[in-house]
Amino acid sequence: MGHLFIPGPVDVDPEIAAEQTRAMLPHRSAQFEEIFRRAGENAQKIFLTKYRVFISASSGTGFHEAAVRNLVEKDVLCCVNGAFAERWKQVAESNGKQADVLSADWKEPITPERVKDALSQKKYEAILVVHNETSTGLVNPVKQIAEVVRATSPDTLICVDAVSSLGGDKIEMDAWGLDMVLTSAQKALALPPGISLAAVSDRAMAKAETVANRGWYFDLVRMEKHRLKDSTPATPAIGLVYALDKQLERMLAEGLEARFARHAAMAELTQNWATSRGLELYAPEGYRSQTVTTIDNKLGIEVSKLNAFLSERGMRIANGYGQLKNITFRIGHMGELGLSDMEELLAAMDDYLTQNK
Ligand SMILES: Cc1ncc(COP(=O)(O)O)c(C=O)c1O
């Protein structure tokens, strides 16, 4: 297996990739329905929720759209301190919602205090927060944010983008009181891109029933009707559902706590490597991601040259994202990777830095 140390898409275990080549089944067959139901039930364990998990034939951005189309008639508060949060805000605006922004410097988390202030000034139907900002390698304190939302504005629905963290970091949907948590396949779930998952609470479903113009493809009420029959309104990504089913079984066999600890250890190793080489981490201490590390490119490393060097060794890292391109670079440590893979990468990076002093 080659090693992609980028924050998605990531390496897919060959056994999981092979699942996609199994014979197709009609999606309205008992055999497929059984697989679909099992995948949905096992997904609940990864989201740590008793609520339903939708499986969509789309990437995660589809559920960005579903959140604002289904859960917001008019007013939504968008917490923005990174590129993907900015995108979610644009999704809300382009769907005609009044998207107010609570912004923070990209090097700072969204704080519960600021959320409390914003909610004290205006009533919002929903708040959108990105848990793991893949652009900055910063984790927002979602648990604490959810606490103040519940205390300050109990009816406001809490929507969380866990695209690059679910499966690699512990997000306790029910214990934290979240209403919608969405993720993509090609990140810490280590699946090929093409499907996404979202867990949705009962009260969010009740709100959706009242919202007009939910659209068709991402209408959660329609999706729920079909899900209750272990099916989907339109054709599911059958091969990817096979792969998801198998991968969820593997993840549960590894053990969720073991999986989170593996990610934490990889993050620690990577972050210690960077600081011990005189590099600075983009995100502040206490808010650093377990799945991706964003490093200030103070040394002016030419990322394309570094990647050419790494690719001779079957490896690749990621440049900074969007406005952080070349100013930062990113090392992904999610999915199937382990400590020995990280050691191999960091040793190769040391070789490159020594040769290019
Ligand atoms: C935090 C975050 N949100 C949303 C997205 C968009 O997900 P997708 O490309 O699966 O639509 C990404 C993609 O990298 C992401 O990292």
The ligand as a MOL file (V3000), in Angstrom:
LIG
                    3D

  0  0  0     0  0            999 V3000
M  V30 BEGIN CTAB
M  V30 COUNTS 16 16 0 0 0
M  V30 BEGIN ATOM
M  V30 1 C -13.7580 19.7670 7.6060 0
M  V30 2 C -14.2650 19.4770 6.2360 0
M  V30 3 N -15.5400 19.7420 5.9390 0
M  V30 4 C -16.0550 19.4850 4.7260 0
M  V30 5 C -15.2860 18.9680 3.7320 0
M  V30 6 C -15.8920 18.6680 2.4110 0
M  V30 7 O -16.0670 17.2850 2.3500 0
M  V30 8 P -16.3010 16.5470 0.9720 0
M  V30 9 O -15.1110 16.8450 0.1130 0
M  V30 10 O -16.4260 15.1020 1.3720 0
M  V30 11 O -17.5620 17.0960 0.4030 0
M  V30 12 C -13.9380 18.6840 3.9690 0
M  V30 13 C -13.0760 18.1510 2.9010 0
M  V30 14 O -11.8930 18.0690 3.0050 0
M  V30 15 C -13.4290 18.9340 5.2550 0
M  V30 16 O -12.1580 18.6600 5.5280 0
M  V30 END ATOM
M  V30 BEGIN BOND
M  V30 1 1 1 2
M  V30 2 1 2 3
M  V30 3 2 2 15
M  V30 4 2 3 4
M  V30 5 1 4 5
M  V30 6 1 5 6
M  V30 7 2 5 12
M  V30 8 1 6 7
M  V30 9 1 7 8
M  V30 10 2 8 9
M  V30 11 1 8 10
M  V30 12 1 8 11
M  V30 13 1 12 13
M  V30 14 1 12 15
M  V30 15 2 13 14
M  V30 16 1 15 16
M  V30 END BOND
M  V30 END CTAB
M  END
